[in-house]
Amino acid sequence: MRHMTVPSPGVPNWIDLATADLADATRFYTAVFGWTAEVSGDDFGGYTTFQLNGLPVAGAGPLFGEAQPTAWSTYFAADDADVVAARVEAAGGKVLVAPFDVVDQGRMAAFLDPAGAPFSVWEAGIMRGAEIFNVPGALTWNELNTRDAEGAKAFYGVVFDWDYQDTHVSGLPYVMCELNRQPVAGMQLMVGSGWPDDLPPHWLIYFAVGDCDVAAEHAQRLGGRLVHPPTSITAGRYALLEDPQGGRFAILAGNR
């Protein structure tokens, strides 16, 4: 179990959901993962922080506009969000939301990588990010699904100073993104029949669960949709799901 001290820059440190129906998303996720929901005041637009055992694990808020799809966002820790924004632009990415202060909570910014995958950074203030990882109901992995692995390696190498290990997961090419020789994220190449042509590159989040099959069935009973059935891979057993509003996420029961 990784309890967070101060997150290292370039390591995922927060996730949140922008959703078309915050009330229903709250119903769904609290039931799936055993979270409790803490709704902030009007200053934060009703932003909801989900907690597990009293510790923050994820957030959720309403969509910014009609055109925005319901989706989970991955945030990476940053010492200085403005420095990261400059690197993103220098490396061929796009600044979607320029760095701004979230009152005294911290400072955030949102970007697109050169292939169009959105990601964000969080420069911690009094809110450090998630405080618990790798236990059932908490974030356990973040993975970039992209059609241009070489371009992504070059870009994130500049932005976050990552190194890479080319490997295989269940026979398919896979890239481990490393910081100080520790794996911090993965990259999966979107090749083959399993990837619809209209599916854009994206960061996928994995939540840890105790039993993948049980959790997948539970999520479906609560109104979720199974995108990819429970499957055994090198790291354990995973499934891909969509929440009732279409927000996509994965669950992983790791090998013990």
Order of alpha helices (4+ residues) and beta strands (2+ residues): beta-beta-alpha-beta-beta-beta-beta-alpha-beta-beta-beta-beta-beta-alpha-beta-beta-beta-beta-alpha-beta-beta-beta
